[in-house]
Amino acid sequence: MKYQILNIVLLLAAAFACIYCTYIYSSPSDLMWTRFDSDMLHWVSFLTANFTHYNNVHLYENLAGLLVIWLLLYSPNVNTYADKTASLLFSCFAVTVGIAFFNHSISTYCGLSGALHGMFAYAAILRYFRDGDVKGIILLIGLIIKLYVDFNWPELTFNELAQKVYGETITIEKQINPDSDFAYSTCGEAHLFGAIGGSVLAVIRGLFFSKDRMIVGRSVR
């Protein structure tokens, strides 16, 4: 029972971190990751950028994704607060580190969606390759299709559609330059880096930190 309570507490903490970095912190734009930023917050932003969002739509869609992944996707054997927290934080760093060192075309980044793809990959891989649950393969196929769409038809993703429906109320950019004509867009690279990070952590978890050895389709003692 106490572990279930801790799970909920950590979920609420992650949600509050998103709300705090986006609306409560005095200058949310400082918490974004920005290339060539020499400010002391630069290294902190490798984590905080993932919890900072442009506007309500951006925030709410990621909070909904966090809720679904956190509560529904992890299999019973890896449905622990340690698994969820580790996969969230590791994926967060994988996103911003990947952008910083492997994609020099992106100058700024914020949002939890990349980390959510990492958590999704982590849950799916361990669900199948450790527990033998075929739902894990279905989830992985869905993730691959999602990444393909992100890179090839970004206009079909929720961020783009939401902007057309609700308008471009970009909170952070208005703090920087109220007169700017700015729109955020889905970052397929961030989703890919997050998925890679979650996958790597899942393999490490399955091979080295499990009571059972991880093999394809089932687990053996």
C-alpha angles and dihedrals in degrees: 000000000000090000091054090051091049089050090055092044091053092047090053090046091054091048091048090050088057093049093044095049092046104042115002101048110089095238112020091178088068089061094057117099108251125183116240091014107148095185118124089248091061096095093041088055090067083079105023094052088069092058096044120090136190099230147334096290092049091048098044096049091052094045088052090050091048091051094050096045095043096049105030115025106054114092119234093258093057098028094115132125089240093056093047096045093045094048091048097049096039091050091048092057092042090058099051096036090050092051093044097051107022106034116046095173092076113080101177135021139182136155140084098245095095091053090047089058087053093051089047092053091046093052094044096049095049092042091061109023095043105027100028094233109153089209086077091065091048089052092049091051089050090050092051091050090049092052091048091053092047091058100038106032107021090160088070094060123102097251093058094045093045092055091054092050101040101025130241104295097164106182100184098045091051088059090056099040118358092192097051123115100226137161130177122220139196112280108217091182091059090051090050094048090048092050091049091050093049091047093051092049091048091054091048091048093047098046103038110019104043132094086223127053113247115237132157113290100352144029128238131196 
